[in-house]
């Protein structure tokens, strides 16, 4: 059996005396789109921060491409191909759209950066129209497009998305999920963290449900989507 691209085992994260993540285990295999769903405060974002080196880990193991990465910084992980689009987008607000995309390729030294920027502009025509505009002057949806485009500039092996639809209009949510599906179809492995359970599971191959810092359910996305407990808790049924 192939080694998972990303494997997390017994992950624990604490803020002071409060244990926010309580022994979480999950894995993402090459080519998969895996969704991690749960209510606000379940520990999803903390989990992603721990995986990507921006949050200290109290216990547990994190492996990427079969090698331990716990304790490595985000810079090293991006160079290896583990790239996150953070909650809140995290664009460089005083830089232009083009400069933000160039920053996404900061760990690269090949000669295909300009052609990859062009691919982002093809994917998001609105960014091309405003390529000289400061990121901080754009709408939330436009900044989400930019954040995703910037992450793709690093040529991720695994793309981690933290609440990409949060605060966006319904039309923009459709565009973002359409883009996630395209990126995955293009061969990128994706770990999607979302409160919008129906949309997230609708795209995913497999899913994990997180409650109060623990994984409480896992299985094929379609099975979770039709599970009465999931439907009652996350789909209002």
N, C-alpha and C positions, 0 to 999 in steps of 0.2 A: 504493500500500500504506500502511495506517495506521501512524503512528508508535507504537512500543512505549510503554506507560506507563512502564516501567522498563527502562533499557538500560545495561548495564555493559560497558565495553570495555577490555581490557588491564589489568585491576586488579592492582596489586601492593601487598602489605602486608608490612612487615618488623618483626620484634621484635629490636632490636639488630642483630646480624649475620645473623640467621636469617630467610630469606624464607619467610613462612608462606603467602602467596598469590602465585602466580607467573604473572601475566598472564591472569587469568580474564576470560572474556567470556560474557555471557548476556543474555537479554531476557525480559520478561514483558509480554504483550499484554493489552489491556483485556478483562476477562471471563474470563481464563484462571485455572486453578489449575496452577501449575508447582511441581514438587518437585525439590529439590536434595538428593541422597542421597550418602552416603559414610560411611566408618568414622570412629570417634572420632579426632580429630587431623588430619582431612583438610583442614581450613581453612574449613569451612562457617560456623561461628559468627563467625570473624574476618571473613569476607566480608560477612556481614550487618551486623556492627558498622561496617565501613567504609562500607557503603551508607547506614546510618542516622546517620552522623556521630559515632559514639562511639569510632572508631578511626582514627588518622591513616593517610592513603593515601600510599604512596611514589610511585606512578605510575598512570596510567590515567584513564579518564573515567567519570563516573556521570551519567546523565541521567534526569530524572523529568518526564514529560509534555512531552518534547522540549526541556527546558532543563537546563543543567549545574547540578548541586547539590553537587559535590565541595567540601568545606570548610565547608559550612553545618552548623549545630548541630542536634541532635535537635529542639529547640523549633521552629525554623523549618520543619523537615521535617514534623513532626506537623501544623502549621498548614496545610501544603500537601496533606496527606492521605497521607503515607508513615508508617505506624505499625507498630511492632514489639512483639510479645510476646516478651520475652527468655527465654533458657534460664534455668531456675531461678525463673521467674515474676516476681520483682521486685515483689511486692505491698508496699504500705506497711503493715508489720506492726502498727504501733501505731495505725492508723486502722481504723474500722469498715468493713464491706463497703460500706455506702452512701457513706461518705466516699471510699473508693477509686474508686468509680464516678464520683463528682462530680469527682475529680481527673482522670479520663480526659477529661472535658469542659472542662478548664481553659482550653483555647485557644478555646473557643466563647463567643459572647455572644448566642445566640438564645434563644427562649422554649420550646424543645422538649426541654430537658435532662431534665426530670422524666419526660416521656413516654418518652424513650429509656431511662431507668433502669428504667421499668416493662417495656419490651421485654426488657431483660436479665433481669429477674426472671421473665418468662414463659418465656424460653429456658432459664434455670437456676433452677427452683423452689427448690432447696436454698439458694440465695443469699437469696431472699426470706425464707425461714424464719429465717435467721440475720443479717438485715440490720444488726442493731445489734451483732453480734459483732466482736471485733478480728480482723483478717485473720491475724495471726500465730498465732492459736489454732486455725486450721482445718487440715484434712488437706491433703496435697499436691495431691490431685485437686480439692478445693474451691478451693484457691488458684489452680490452673490455670484453672478456670472463671472465677474473679474476674479474673484477668489478661486473659483473652480478653474478658470483658465490659467491662472498663475500656478496652481498646483499641478496642472497637466504639463506645464513647461518643465517641471522637474522629471518628467517621464516616469511616473510612479509604477512600481510593481504592485503595490497595494495602495489604493486611494481610500483614506478614511474621511468620511463626511459627517460632521456634527451638526445636526438639526438644520439642514440646508433650506428647509421650507419655512422656517420660523419667521413670522412677521411679514410674510409676503402676500401679495394679492393673489386671488385664485388663478388668474391668467399666468402670473409669474411662477406660481407653484407648478402649474402644468408644464411650463417651459423647463424648469429646473429638473423635474422628474423625467421629462423626455430626454434631457441632456444626460442624466445619470444612466438611463437605459442605453443611449448611444455609446457612451464611454465604455460601459460594460460590454456591449456587443462588439466593440472594437478590440477587445482582448484584455482590458484592464480589470484586475481583481478589485472588488469594492466591499468595504465594510461601512454600512450606512446606519447611523444612529438617528432615530426619528421618533417624535411623539405622534406623528400622523401614521398610525399603525396600518390603516387600510392601504394607503399608498405605498408605504415601505414594504409591506409583505406582498403587495401586488407585484412588485418588481423582483423580489428576492427569490433565490433558490432555497435558502434555509433561513430560519429566524431563531432568535433568542429573546425571551421575555425577562426583563430585569425589574425586580421589586425590592425596595429597601436595601439596596446594596448586594442583592443575591440574584443569581439566575434561577428562575422558578419553573420555566418551561423552555423546551427546545424541540425543533423538529422541522420537517419540510414546511416552507412558507405557506403553501396552500392549505396544509392541515391546520396550522396555527390560525390562519384566516377564517377557517370554518369552525374553530373550537368555540363552544359556548362561553367558556370562561374568558377567553380573549375578546370575544364579541361584546360581552357584558361590560368588561373593564375598560376597553379601549375604543369600542365602536358604538357605545351608547345603546346597546340592544338588550 
